[in-house]
Amino acid sequence: MSRLTCIVLDDYQGAAKADASWTRLSHGVDVTFIDRHIEHDEELIRTLRKADVVVVMRERTPLPGHILEQLPGLKLIVTSGMRNASIDLATATARGIVVCGTASESGPPAELTWALLLALARHLGDERDAMRSNGPWQSSVGADLEGRTLGILGLGKIGKRVCRVAKAFGMRVLAWSPNLDEQRAAAEGAVLASSKRALFAESDFVSLHLVLSEHTRGIVGRAELAAMPPHALLVNTSRAGLVDRDALLEALTTHRIAGAALDVYEQEPLPADDPFRVLPNVLASPHLGYVTQRNYATYFGQAVEDIEAWLAGAPIRVINE
């Protein structure tokens, strides 16, 4: 049997390549690691043209139908996590391409949510920059958390974790999502907001934790941002598409809201000239929500398991069944 080719995309930190799990495939699979983002379709197609297997990290590189149709040898796609909206599953299925996933921890994005919220509330980015440049000693007054209200849009696995930490800080928690009821909110120590608008109007901080779908895209728009108090802060570690980008930029540039912490963007990597990089009331991070040692060990270890199972003719963790 001829050797197969596996290409691992977007291995920015070399973490995938450093994982020893790949040695288990050395008997029949040649693995190549790409440590940069391939932005243009033409280069991506050239890179993947001879691949039998492609491993993708979350949604860093989309695989839409028009790309898959130009990869005649592709037989298996493995994505980190069990959901990847940037892969055209219908086209993959029609072309006989198996798509498999891996487990993904809900702890890391919840932890990053609090890292961003706390840093934004206490102006840590500005104060760190001042310390490094021998600037003013104390130039800001931080926002308190205890006794304030956190609004959580989406009380799923990650939202629940964020809620528990908020309670430990002594915060009141409001929660809302299209299908959330009072009993499930109360079970987590949260109060069900009377409406989506009420959640934004009554919260000092709002954190987003919804799955992006056709029903939730743009669920935070001008009306919701306009309802927020002027001192309020927005945190989005979920998906950029949940928020109307133009409305958010307007709210931030006009200081309609005090600030935002963002880890997710419509285009990633974020272009060098994007205003989210330089707005003084934005704390931006490069989609770090899932980027932790334990998550990476899970992703790459299970990616190898997926490939081994597929080679054995019994695929596991199949997404497009």
N, C-alpha and C positions, 0 to 999 in steps of 0.2 A: 504494500500500500504506500502511495506517495505521501510525502510529508505535507501537512497542512500549514497554512499561514494565518496567524492571528495578529491583529493590530489593536493595540490599546491606545485610545485617543486621550488627549488632554491630561497627560500625566505631569502636571505643572511642577510638582515638587519632587518628582522622581520616586514618589512613595510606592507606586505600583511596581516599578522595576525593582525596588529594593525588597519587595515581599518575596520570601523564599518559596512560597507556594507554587510559583510558576515552574519550578524545577520538576514538578510531578508530570508536566506535559512534555518534557524534553525528548521523550522517546518518539514522539510523532508529530509534534507541533513546533513550528518556529514562531517565536513571539517577538514582535517589534513594538517598542514603546515610543510614542510621540509626545515630547515634553512641551509642546506649544500648541496654541489654538490655531487650527486651520480655518481661516475666515471665508475663503472664496470657494464656491462650489467646484470650479474646475480643478483646483488643487486637491480638494477632498476626494473627488472622483478618481483622480490619478493615484492618490495615495492608497485608496481602498480597492482599486480595480482588481487586484489579484488576491484579495483577502477571502478566506473561507469563513473566518470568524472575526467579528469586531466587538470590542469591549468599550462601552461608553460610560463616562462618569456623569451621572444624573442627566441634565439637559444642556451640558456644555456645548455639544455639537449636535444639532438637529439632524435627523435622518428622515426627511420627507420623502414622499413617493417619487418625485422626479430624480432624487439621488439614488434611491434603491433600484429604480428601473435601469440604471446604468452600471449596476454592479452584478453582472451575471453569475459570478462565482460565489457570491455571498450565501452562506447557508445558516449561520447562527449569529444572532446579536445578543450580547449580554449587557444589561444595564445595571448600574448600582441602584438599589431600591426596587420596589415592586410596582412602581408607577412612573411612566415617562411619557409625557404628553408630546414630546418633540419627535417621537418615532411614529411613523405612519404604520400602525399595526395592520390596517386593512390591506395595504399594499404588500407588506411583509408576508402576511398570510397567503395572499393570492400568488405570491412568487415562491411559496414553499419555504420561506425563511422562518426558522424558529426564533422566538424572542423570549429570553429568560431573564429573571431578575435576581435580586439578593435581598436579604434582610437589611433594615436600616433602623438605627436607634432614634427614638424621639427625644432623648435627653439632650444631645448636642445642640439642636436648634433652640430648644427651650433655654438652655444655658446662655447661648449667644444673645437671645432676646433680652435677658436680664443684663448681660454685659453692656449691650448697646443702650438700653434704657437708663441704666445707672450712669454710664459715661455721659450721655446726653443731658440728663437731669443735673449732673454736677459739673458740667462743662470741662470734663477731663481733657478733651482734645486741645482746647484753647489753653488751659492751664499748663499742660505738658509742653506745648509749643513755647509758651512764655518762659518756662523754666529752661528750656534748651537754648533759647536766644537771649538769656539774661534780661528778659522783659519784666513787666511789673510783677511784684510779689502779691498775688491775689488780685484778680481783675473781675471776678464774677461772684454771684451769690446763687448757690444751688437751690434746686427745688426739693422740698421734702416729699417723702413717700408715705410715711405713717399718717393715717387719717385722710389720705387723698383717695381718689377713685380711679381704678384701672378698668377700662373697658376692653373686653376681649371679644373679638369678632371671630367666632369659631371655637367651640369648646370640645375639640376632639382630643387625640392623644397628646399633642403638643400643648394645646390650649389649657388642658387640665393641669399639666406640669407648671405652666406659667401661673395659673391661678393659685396653686398651692404655695408658691414662693411669695406671691402677693399677700396672701393671708399671713404668712410668717412676718412680713414687713408691717403688718397692721393696716393693710389697705382694705378698702371696700372694693368688691369686684362686681362689676356689671358684665353680663354676657348676653350675646345675641348671635343667632345664625338662623337661616331660613327654617330649619327643622328643630330648633332647640325648644324644649318645653320647660316649664317652671320646676318640675320635679327633678329633671336631670341637672339643671343649673344648681338647685339647692343641694343636691348630693355632693357637689364640689365646693360648697360654701360660697357660691355666687348667687346674685340676684338676677333674674331674667329681666332684661330691659323691656320696657313696654313697646318699643319699636327700634328699628335700626337708627333712626334719627335721634331718638332719645339717648341711645348709648353714646353717640358722639357728643350730644349736647351736655350730658351730665358727667363726662369723664375728663379727668385731668391728663390722663395718658390713655392712648388707644393702641392695642397690639393686635395684629392681624394673623389669623391662624386657620384660614379656610383653604380647601383644595380649589385650585383654579379649574373652572369648567365654563361651558357656554352660559351657565346660569349665574356664575359668580364673577365673570369678567366685568370689570368696571363697577363692581358693587359699591366701591367708595368713589364718589364723584363730587362735583361742586357742592351739591346740597349737603352732603355729609360733612365735608370740610368746613363749609360755612357755618354749620351748627356747632362746631367745636369752640370752646372758649379761647380767647386770644393767647392765654398762657399754656395751652395744651400742646402735648407732644405726641407725634405719631411714630410707631415702630412697625416696620414691615420686614420680617424675616421669612415670609411665606412665598408669595409670588408677586412679581411686579404688576402683572395683568389685573390684579384685584383692584388696583387704584388707577383712576384716570390721570395719566401722567401730566397732561397740560393743566388740569385742575390743581394738582399737587404743586407743580412749579409756580403757578399763580399764587396759591395760598402761602407759599414760602417766600417768594420774592416780594410780596406785598405785606408780609408779616401778619397775614390773617391768622396763622397759627405760629407758635413760638419756634417750632423746629420739627425735624424728622430724623430718625435713624433708619437707614436703608441698607439691606444686605442683598437685595434682588433687583434686577433691572430687565427691561424688555430686550435689550441687546447686551450680551455678555461675551467677552470682556467689555466693560463700559468704555465707549469712545473717549479719547483723550480730551476732546473739547466739550464733553457733556457737562451741562451746568451743575448736575448733582455732585460733580467732583469738587466744585469750588464755592458753592453757596455757603456762606458763613454759618447758617443755621441748620446745616445738614451734616450729620455724622454718617459717612459712607464707608462700608466695608465690602470687600470683593467676594461676595457669596460664600461666606465661611460657615454657614449654618450647620452643614454636615461634615465639615473638614476637621475631624479629630482622629486620634490614633486608633481608638477602638472601632469607630465606624470604618476607617480605611482597612483595618485588619479583616473586618467582616466582609466588606465589599470584594476585596481581591481574593480572599480565601474562598468565598462562596462563588466568585466568578470562575475560579479554577474547578470547583466542584461541578458547576453547571456545564463547563466544557467537557469534563470527564464523563459526566452522565450522558451528554449528547453523543459523545464518541462511542459510548457503550450501547447506544440505541434506545435509551430510556431517559429522555430529558426531564429535568426537575425544575421547579419554580417557573413553569411556563406561563407567560403573560398572555400570549395570543392563541390560547386553546379554542 
